[in-house]
Amino acid sequence: MFITRCTLTLHDSLFFATREMGTLYETERYIHNYALSYALFNERLIRVPYFCASYRPNYAQELGLLNQNGIYVTPARPLQWSYLLVTWKMGQVTYYRRPERFGEGGGHNYPMNYGRAKELAPESVFEFFVIHQAPVKLPRWIRLGKWASKALVETQEMREIKEQEGEFGASCPLNPLDVPRTPIIYDLISMPPVSLIQNAHLRGEYYEADEGRIKIPKGMRYTFPQPTEETMPKRARRKKDE
């Protein structure tokens, strides 16, 4: 088993809409492992086409390819970060779109063509881990977020990895769907498409590296629950019945 510690440094501002509060679109300071997985392996294993006819993601099929190759990427935690607050305004082209003012377009009390984005600033630094069964070459530069922001990835292969068992505190944020054991305690990071957890304490098997300073749960893999009749949208239920 190999564990690669990765340090990610932003060279552009990074934006993705974690929370939408009126005209403010806020970016969480943690980076989801789905986004990192696509950024690291899209040109190698996943190969999502440049043009997608649907906005619906296909996580199970695409990230399942990483499961088949024995690769797992953890979410990234911030080591140092700051924010930029950017104001944007879309021009109203009257021959293409009717102007929308206060109170229009669904009863909002603010204009629909105006907003602010809270973005992670350049030179913010993050840490995440790649767990892989065979040696893997990671790209030095990747693109992330809505603006395809440029980021530098620096890697360090962990030495003397030990398998331990007992109660431990995870050294990185976790995707709770991918952890084979239920955490004892944790802090919730609310963000789509799956909320993450931080400062998680678990009981079970784990990997230990860097003289005990790094502890990562063993057996993590991308997991996607199958939809049930109760969780399926009404439109999907009707189509299924037909």
C-alpha angles and dihedrals in degrees: 000000000000128000120192119194111214129198115199121199120189117229093179132033111276121221134180123148105248093158131015115204110173106293094350120093111191129202117214115231091231120078118223118239091231091062092046092048093054092044094051101040109023093102093044113035114355100044101186108192119250091240119050119189092202135048091214111105122228100211097154095057099036101041089038086072088066090053089054090053094046095247128137129175121201124215116267125248123206119252094179127355146159135185138237122207109213124188118208133185127188117218116242111235105196097197090054105032135016112247114255120212136178113316094014130108098044103342098290116157093219133061113271094221095060130076149139128235122205103209133182108253127237115270092036109142129214137181130215139154134234115207114198138166095216133030111284132188114226124202118254093217127038138172123234141178136011093313095044089243118201118245134178119229119203118186137205122183112224116235131209096020111191130196112227136173131211138061116333145157116244114239094213140037114276138213101229092210090061099048113095092210130056111246117242095216133355146154116250121231105197111213138127143293091018124358114240131219129224133191088025121177116202140173120224141051120345144164119250124198142156092047093306097311093109120056121174128176115255122234100030115159136157108278128184119184115230113246117251131205089263096051098040116101115252091247091054091048092053091049091049091051091050 
